């Protein structure tokens, strides 16, 4: 297994290449949104609706969980699917990472 760092201005992603990884693992990634003291609930909710295609109710629930727990996996999917969403959230000033 090898790790490769890909760079975009201000963003670093760690990707993993492993020939033995099976297909199910490709969907095992989580888009994690982190709590901060900068963004308002309304902004986070609006961003989850726009970027992650959540319903208003789902986005509000996620925002509350993020606030109380410090982070929350707001969407599951492949790394390639989640990366542009994470970047869009980061561009909006919201801390987001992709976990597996």
PADRENTI-263501 format. One record per residue (C-alpha): chain; x, y, z; residue in three letters; residue number from 1. Coordinates in nm, 3 decimals, padded with zeros to 5 digits. Example, Ala and Ser with C-alpha at 12.3 -4.5 7.8 and 13.67 -1.06 7.14 Angstrom:
BEGIN
<rec kette="A" c1="01.230" c2="-00.450" c3="00.780" rest="ALA" nr="1"/>
<rec kette="A" c1="01.367" c2="-00.106" c3="00.714" rest="SER" nr="2"/>
//
This chain:
BEGIN
<rec kette="A" c1="00.000" c2="00.000" c3="00.000" rest="UNK" nr="1"/>
<rec kette="A" c1="00.134" c2="00.345" c3="-00.087" rest="UNK" nr="2"/>
<rec kette="A" c1="00.017" c2="00.693" c3="00.005" rest="UNK" nr="3"/>
<rec kette="A" c1="00.018" c2="00.979" c3="-00.243" rest="UNK" nr="4"/>
<rec kette="A" c1="-00.045" c2="01.344" c3="-00.159" rest="UNK" nr="5"/>
<rec kette="A" c1="-00.230" c2="01.543" c3="-00.421" rest="UNK" nr="6"/>
<rec kette="A" c1="-00.221" c2="01.919" c3="-00.385" rest="UNK" nr="7"/>
<rec kette="A" c1="-00.464" c2="02.196" c3="-00.469" rest="UNK" nr="8"/>
<rec kette="A" c1="-00.396" c2="02.545" c3="-00.333" rest="UNK" nr="9"/>
<rec kette="A" c1="-00.476" c2="02.525" c3="00.039" rest="UNK" nr="10"/>
<rec kette="A" c1="-00.603" c2="02.166" c3="00.024" rest="UNK" nr="11"/>
<rec kette="A" c1="-00.418" c2="01.839" c3="00.067" rest="UNK" nr="12"/>
<rec kette="A" c1="-00.578" c2="01.500" c3="00.003" rest="UNK" nr="13"/>
<rec kette="A" c1="-00.435" c2="01.169" c3="00.100" rest="UNK" nr="14"/>
<rec kette="A" c1="-00.532" c2="00.890" c3="-00.137" rest="UNK" nr="15"/>
<rec kette="A" c1="-00.461" c2="00.524" c3="-00.101" rest="UNK" nr="16"/>
<rec kette="A" c1="-00.370" c2="00.284" c3="-00.376" rest="UNK" nr="17"/>
<rec kette="A" c1="-00.403" c2="-00.085" c3="-00.297" rest="UNK" nr="18"/>
<rec kette="A" c1="-00.453" c2="-00.357" c3="-00.556" rest="UNK" nr="19"/>
<rec kette="A" c1="-00.615" c2="-00.586" c3="-00.296" rest="UNK" nr="20"/>
<rec kette="A" c1="-00.894" c2="-00.344" c3="-00.198" rest="UNK" nr="21"/>
<rec kette="A" c1="-01.231" c2="-00.477" c3="-00.304" rest="UNK" nr="22"/>
<rec kette="A" c1="-01.506" c2="-00.284" c3="-00.475" rest="UNK" nr="23"/>
<rec kette="A" c1="-01.723" c2="-00.245" c3="-00.165" rest="UNK" nr="24"/>
<rec kette="A" c1="-01.455" c2="-00.034" c3="00.000" rest="UNK" nr="25"/>
<rec kette="A" c1="-01.493" c2="00.228" c3="-00.276" rest="UNK" nr="26"/>
<rec kette="A" c1="-01.831" c2="00.325" c3="-00.128" rest="UNK" nr="27"/>
<rec kette="A" c1="-01.705" c2="00.324" c3="00.232" rest="UNK" nr="28"/>
<rec kette="A" c1="-01.593" c2="00.689" c3="00.240" rest="UNK" nr="29"/>
<rec kette="A" c1="-01.763" c2="00.952" c3="00.456" rest="UNK" nr="30"/>
<rec kette="A" c1="-01.777" c2="01.325" c3="00.397" rest="UNK" nr="31"/>
<rec kette="A" c1="-01.715" c2="01.467" c3="00.745" rest="UNK" nr="32"/>
<rec kette="A" c1="-01.815" c2="01.823" c3="00.834" rest="UNK" nr="33"/>
<rec kette="A" c1="-01.649" c2="01.970" c3="01.143" rest="UNK" nr="34"/>
<rec kette="A" c1="-01.789" c2="02.217" c3="01.392" rest="UNK" nr="35"/>
<rec kette="A" c1="-01.636" c2="02.563" c3="01.417" rest="UNK" nr="36"/>
<rec kette="A" c1="-01.713" c2="02.893" c3="01.585" rest="UNK" nr="37"/>
<rec kette="A" c1="-01.726" c2="03.089" c3="01.259" rest="UNK" nr="38"/>
<rec kette="A" c1="-02.012" c2="02.959" c3="01.044" rest="UNK" nr="39"/>
<rec kette="A" c1="-02.377" c2="03.011" c3="01.132" rest="UNK" nr="40"/>
<rec kette="A" c1="-02.632" c2="02.730" c3="01.144" rest="UNK" nr="41"/>
<rec kette="A" c1="-02.812" c2="02.888" c3="00.848" rest="UNK" nr="42"/>
<rec kette="A" c1="-02.495" c2="02.892" c3="00.636" rest="UNK" nr="43"/>
<rec kette="A" c1="-02.411" c2="02.530" c3="00.717" rest="UNK" nr="44"/>
<rec kette="A" c1="-02.770" c2="02.423" c3="00.647" rest="UNK" nr="45"/>
<rec kette="A" c1="-02.779" c2="02.616" c3="00.318" rest="UNK" nr="46"/>
<rec kette="A" c1="-02.444" c2="02.465" c3="00.216" rest="UNK" nr="47"/>
<rec kette="A" c1="-02.555" c2="02.108" c3="00.297" rest="UNK" nr="48"/>
<rec kette="A" c1="-02.868" c2="02.162" c3="00.088" rest="UNK" nr="49"/>
<rec kette="A" c1="-02.679" c2="02.313" c3="-00.207" rest="UNK" nr="50"/>
<rec kette="A" c1="-02.362" c2="02.102" c3="-00.205" rest="UNK" nr="51"/>
<rec kette="A" c1="-02.473" c2="01.769" c3="-00.057" rest="UNK" nr="52"/>
<rec kette="A" c1="-02.825" c2="01.775" c3="-00.200" rest="UNK" nr="53"/>
<rec kette="A" c1="-02.985" c2="01.723" c3="00.141" rest="UNK" nr="54"/>
<rec kette="A" c1="-03.344" c2="01.813" c3="00.226" rest="UNK" nr="55"/>
<rec kette="A" c1="-03.385" c2="02.115" c3="00.456" rest="UNK" nr="56"/>
<rec kette="A" c1="-03.488" c2="01.884" c3="00.742" rest="UNK" nr="57"/>
<rec kette="A" c1="-03.190" c2="01.654" c3="00.691" rest="UNK" nr="58"/>
<rec kette="A" c1="-02.948" c2="01.948" c3="00.666" rest="UNK" nr="59"/>
<rec kette="A" c1="-03.087" c2="02.098" c3="00.989" rest="UNK" nr="60"/>
<rec kette="A" c1="-03.047" c2="01.768" c3="01.173" rest="UNK" nr="61"/>
<rec kette="A" c1="-02.689" c2="01.732" c3="01.044" rest="UNK" nr="62"/>
<rec kette="A" c1="-02.605" c2="02.088" c3="01.152" rest="UNK" nr="63"/>
<rec kette="A" c1="-02.732" c2="02.017" c3="01.505" rest="UNK" nr="64"/>
<rec kette="A" c1="-02.532" c2="01.694" c3="01.528" rest="UNK" nr="65"/>
<rec kette="A" c1="-02.219" c2="01.872" c3="01.398" rest="UNK" nr="66"/>
<rec kette="A" c1="-02.267" c2="02.144" c3="01.661" rest="UNK" nr="67"/>
<rec kette="A" c1="-02.318" c2="01.904" c3="01.953" rest="UNK" nr="68"/>
<rec kette="A" c1="-02.078" c2="01.623" c3="01.856" rest="UNK" nr="69"/>
<rec kette="A" c1="-01.804" c2="01.830" c3="01.689" rest="UNK" nr="70"/>
<rec kette="A" c1="-01.827" c2="01.650" c3="01.355" rest="UNK" nr="71"/>
<rec kette="A" c1="-02.063" c2="01.437" c3="01.150" rest="UNK" nr="72"/>
<rec kette="A" c1="-02.055" c2="01.222" c3="00.838" rest="UNK" nr="73"/>
<rec kette="A" c1="-02.303" c2="01.406" c3="00.618" rest="UNK" nr="74"/>
<rec kette="A" c1="-02.274" c2="01.182" c3="00.311" rest="UNK" nr="75"/>
<rec kette="A" c1="-02.134" c2="00.843" c3="00.209" rest="UNK" nr="76"/>
<rec kette="A" c1="-01.990" c2="00.756" c3="-00.128" rest="UNK" nr="77"/>
<rec kette="A" c1="-01.677" c2="00.699" c3="-00.330" rest="UNK" nr="78"/>
<rec kette="A" c1="-01.378" c2="00.928" c3="-00.286" rest="UNK" nr="79"/>
<rec kette="A" c1="-01.423" c2="01.057" c3="-00.642" rest="UNK" nr="80"/>
<rec kette="A" c1="-01.787" c2="01.146" c3="-00.572" rest="UNK" nr="81"/>
<rec kette="A" c1="-01.718" c2="01.313" c3="-00.238" rest="UNK" nr="82"/>
<rec kette="A" c1="-01.404" c2="01.510" c3="-00.326" rest="UNK" nr="83"/>
<rec kette="A" c1="-01.579" c2="01.788" c3="-00.526" rest="UNK" nr="84"/>
<rec kette="A" c1="-01.840" c2="01.819" c3="-00.251" rest="UNK" nr="85"/>
<rec kette="A" c1="-01.570" c2="01.851" c3="00.016" rest="UNK" nr="86"/>
<rec kette="A" c1="-01.389" c2="02.110" c3="-00.194" rest="UNK" nr="87"/>
<rec kette="A" c1="-01.714" c2="02.306" c3="-00.244" rest="UNK" nr="88"/>
<rec kette="A" c1="-01.777" c2="02.309" c3="00.133" rest="UNK" nr="89"/>
<rec kette="A" c1="-01.418" c2="02.417" c3="00.199" rest="UNK" nr="90"/>
<rec kette="A" c1="-01.459" c2="02.695" c3="-00.061" rest="UNK" nr="91"/>
<rec kette="A" c1="-01.757" c2="02.813" c3="00.146" rest="UNK" nr="92"/>
<rec kette="A" c1="-01.540" c2="02.826" c3="00.458" rest="UNK" nr="93"/>
<rec kette="A" c1="-01.672" c2="02.504" c3="00.611" rest="UNK" nr="94"/>
<rec kette="A" c1="-01.422" c2="02.250" c3="00.743" rest="UNK" nr="95"/>
<rec kette="A" c1="-01.471" c2="01.918" c3="00.561" rest="UNK" nr="96"/>
<rec kette="A" c1="-01.267" c2="01.602" c3="00.525" rest="UNK" nr="97"/>
<rec kette="A" c1="-01.312" c2="01.261" c3="00.365" rest="UNK" nr="98"/>
<rec kette="A" c1="-01.270" c2="00.956" c3="00.588" rest="UNK" nr="99"/>
<rec kette="A" c1="-01.272" c2="00.585" c3="00.517" rest="UNK" nr="100"/>
//
